[in-house]
Amino acid sequence: MVSTILLVDDSATILMSMESILGKAGFKIEKASSGEEALNRLDQGLAPNLFITDVHMPGMNGIDLVRKLRARAGFQFTPILVVTTEGQQAKRDEARAARATGWLVKPVQPDDMLRVVRQILPNG
């Protein structure tokens, strides 16, 4: 079974880059350019096996998105990776408190991203 990953980032360049890396590795990729769009996609029936979200986005930030995902039925245990330029421990702690699964600092090397995704997806 192919795992579906929902990428959430307001940067079209980052979305294309991550889609290329993960798509070539055999994952099915869905994209959203904001936290609000990601939640709308779920309302329309999308049920990804993994979320990868940026922290800094207009409107809802990535940590707020993590909180909203964890509050939804069916997504309490879905892995959520936070990918950001933010390296501060306080932000990591905030993401962990929101129950994010992991944290990667941009720029993420393709091999590192694939290694982490494969670790947290059961059939990755």
C-alpha positions in Angstrom: 0.0 0.0 0.0 1.3 3.4 -0.9 1.4 5.9 1.9 -0.1 9.4 1.3 1.7 12.4 2.7 0.1 15.9 3.0 2.7 18.6 2.6 1.6 22.0 4.1 3.8 25.0 3.3 3.1 28.5 2.0 6.2 28.3 -0.2 5.5 26.9 -3.7 9.2 26.2 -4.1 9.4 24.1 -0.9 6.3 22.2 -1.8 7.7 21.4 -5.3 11.0 20.3 -3.8 9.5 18.1 -1.1 7.0 16.6 -3.6 9.9 15.7 -6.0 11.9 14.1 -3.2 9.1 12.1 -1.7 7.3 11.4 -4.9 10.4 9.8 -6.4 10.6 7.6 -3.3 7.2 6.2 -4.1 4.9 8.2 -1.8 1.6 9.7 -2.9 1.8 13.4 -2.4 -1.0 15.9 -1.6 -0.3 19.6 -1.0 -1.8 22.5 0.9 -0.5 26.1 1.0 -1.9 26.8 4.4 -3.2 25.2 7.6 -6.7 26.2 6.7 -6.4 24.6 3.3 -5.1 21.4 4.9 -8.1 21.2 7.3 -10.4 21.8 4.3 -8.8 18.9 2.5 -9.5 16.7 5.5 -13.1 17.9 5.5 -13.3 16.7 1.9 -12.2 13.2 2.8 -8.4 13.3 2.5 -6.9 10.9 5.1 -3.1 11.1 4.8 -0.7 8.7 6.6 1.7 11.5 7.4 1.6 15.3 7.6 4.6 17.5 7.0 4.1 21.1 7.9 6.0 24.3 8.0 5.8 26.5 11.1 5.8 30.0 9.7 2.7 30.5 7.5 0.2 33.3 7.1 -3.0 32.7 9.1 -2.7 29.5 11.0 0.9 28.5 11.8 2.1 25.0 11.8 2.0 24.4 15.5 -1.6 25.6 15.6 -2.3 23.1 12.8 -0.7 20.3 14.8 -3.0 21.2 17.7 -6.1 21.2 15.5 -5.1 17.9 13.8 -4.6 16.2 17.2 -8.1 17.4 18.3 -9.7 15.7 15.3 -11.1 12.2 15.4 -8.9 9.8 13.5 -5.8 12.0 13.6 -4.7 11.7 17.2 -1.9 9.3 16.3 -1.2 10.2 12.6 2.5 11.2 12.4 3.2 14.9 12.0 6.6 16.3 11.0 7.3 19.9 11.5 9.8 21.3 9.0 11.1 24.9 9.6 13.9 27.3 9.5 13.4 27.7 13.2 16.1 26.0 15.2 15.2 27.4 18.7 14.6 24.9 21.5 11.5 26.9 22.7 9.8 26.3 19.3 10.7 22.6 19.4 9.3 22.4 22.9 6.1 24.1 21.7 5.8 21.7 18.8 6.4 18.7 21.1 3.8 20.0 23.6 1.3 20.2 20.6 2.2 16.5 20.0 4.2 16.8 16.8 6.0 13.6 16.0 9.3 15.1 14.9 11.1 18.2 13.8 13.4 18.9 10.9 15.3 22.2 10.3 15.4 23.6 6.7 17.1 23.2 4.5 16.5 19.5 4.9 18.8 17.2 2.9 16.8 14.8 0.8 18.4 11.7 2.3 17.7 13.0 5.8 14.0 13.7 5.0 13.6 10.2 3.4 15.3 8.5 6.4 13.0 10.2 8.9 9.8 9.6 6.8 10.7 6.0 6.5 11.3 5.7 10.2 7.9 7.0 11.1 5.7 5.5 8.4 5.1 1.8 9.1 5.3 0.8 5.5 7.6 3.7 4.4 
